[in-house]
Amino acid sequence: MHVSQITDDFISYEQVGNRFIGKETGKVLEVNDSVRAKVIAVSLGGGRSGKLGLSMRSPFLGKLDWIEEDIEKLYSDEKSEEEKKKKSEKES
């Protein structure tokens, strides 16, 4: 996977810790982290060689901790919308 496909954030590589860090988000990706990615390209070369293009830039992809954060944000946003709707109905 190309570093540009890890996240929408600017990524820097920390050689001492052997990890990638997002500049704005502070998201950290280290060796042996479990991730979820989607296949964005398939290239079948001659013989036994081939390539898969992977991306983790969409919501609910990336390091498993990041996916949990996306889910929590989704539920909190939905809850806020429901509360706003109930409040406006009471005021009407």
Buried (B, 14 or more C-beta within 10 A) or exposed (E): EEEEBBBEBEBEEEEEEEBBBBEEBEBBBEEEBEBEBEEEEEEEEEEEEEEEBBBBBEEEBBBEBBBEBBEEEEEEEEEEEEEEEEEEEEEE
